[in-house]
Amino acid sequence: MSVPTVSVVTIVVTAAITIAVAVADFVPAQFVVANSAEVGVPRRWIPVLGGLKLAGGVGLLIGLAGVRLIGVAAAAGLVAFFIGAVATHVRTGVLHNIGFPAAYLLASAASLAVLLA
């Protein structure tokens, strides 16, 4: 794969997984409700957090479509969001599923790096 192809795949995959988890927040899926309760996030925050994830995922796609500044802002926002998610897991000692927010954080950071390159 060429570097541009890897860049596009990185951003598209990050957007897809972020939008997918946002949809799970809006449903709300049982795993979202259980995980949020376990780390002390009030249920009423779930749709708001889903909205932030959805905005980030869509923003990545807008960045890919040519509005680079929106993509960079979306990626930076997602990095900040998932730093907060990982920190929340660490603060509450809920480490058995920390890999999920950590994976989203890594994907978001990779997308940010690609967009800034």
C-alpha positions in Angstrom: 0.0 0.0 0.0 1.2 3.5 -0.7 1.4 6.1 2.0 -1.7 8.0 0.7 -3.7 4.7 0.7 -2.6 4.0 4.3 -3.6 7.5 5.3 -7.1 7.2 3.8 -7.6 3.8 5.3 -6.5 5.1 8.7 -8.9 7.9 8.7 -11.8 5.9 7.2 -11.4 3.1 9.8 -11.1 5.6 12.6 -14.3 7.4 11.4 -16.1 4.1 11.0 -15.4 2.7 14.4 -16.0 6.0 16.1 -19.4 6.5 14.3 -20.3 2.9 15.2 -19.7 3.4 18.9 -21.6 6.6 18.7 -24.6 4.7 17.3 -24.2 2.2 20.2 -24.4 5.2 22.6 -27.6 6.5 20.9 -29.4 3.1 21.0 -28.2 2.7 23.9 -26.6 -0.7 23.7 -26.4 -2.7 26.9 -22.6 -2.8 26.9 -22.5 1.0 26.8 -24.9 1.4 29.7 -23.1 -1.2 31.8 -19.6 0.2 31.0 -20.7 3.8 31.7 -22.2 2.7 35.0 -19.1 0.8 36.0 -16.8 3.9 35.4 -19.3 6.3 37.0 -20.6 8.1 34.0 -24.3 9.1 34.5 -26.6 7.5 32.0 -27.9 11.0 31.0 -24.5 11.8 29.6 -24.4 8.9 27.2 -26.3 10.6 24.3 -24.1 13.7 24.7 -20.9 11.6 24.6 -22.3 9.8 21.6 -22.9 13.1 19.9 -19.3 14.1 20.5 -18.1 10.8 19.0 -20.4 11.2 16.0 -19.2 14.7 15.4 -15.6 13.5 15.5 -16.2 10.7 13.1 -18.1 12.9 10.6 -15.4 15.6 11.0 -12.8 13.1 10.0 -14.7 12.3 6.9 -15.1 16.0 6.1 -11.3 16.4 6.5 -10.8 13.5 4.2 -13.1 15.1 1.7 -10.9 18.2 1.5 -11.7 20.4 4.5 -8.4 19.6 6.2 -8.9 22.0 9.2 -12.2 20.3 10.1 -10.5 16.9 10.0 -7.6 18.1 12.1 -10.0 19.6 14.7 -12.1 16.4 14.7 -9.1 14.2 15.2 -7.7 16.4 18.0 -11.1 16.4 19.6 -11.3 12.6 19.5 -7.8 12.3 20.9 -8.8 14.6 23.8 -12.1 12.6 24.3 -10.4 9.3 24.4 -7.6 10.5 26.7 -10.5 11.4 29.0 -12.0 7.9 28.6 -8.7 6.1 29.3 -8.1 8.4 32.3 -11.6 7.7 33.6 -11.0 3.9 33.4 -7.6 4.4 35.2 -9.1 6.7 37.9 -11.9 4.2 38.6 -9.7 1.2 38.5 -11.8 -0.4 35.7 -9.0 -1.9 33.7 -10.5 -5.1 32.3 -11.9 -3.3 29.3 -9.5 -0.3 29.0 -8.3 -1.7 25.7 -11.4 -0.4 23.9 -10.9 3.3 24.7 -7.2 2.8 24.3 -7.7 1.4 20.8 -10.0 4.4 19.9 -7.3 6.7 21.3 -4.6 5.1 19.2 -6.7 5.2 16.0 -7.6 8.9 16.7 -4.0 9.8 17.3 -3.0 8.0 14.1 -5.6 9.9 12.1 -4.4 13.2 13.7 -0.8 12.4 12.7 -1.9 11.6 9.1 -3.9 14.8 8.8 -1.0 16.9 10.2 1.6 15.3 7.9 
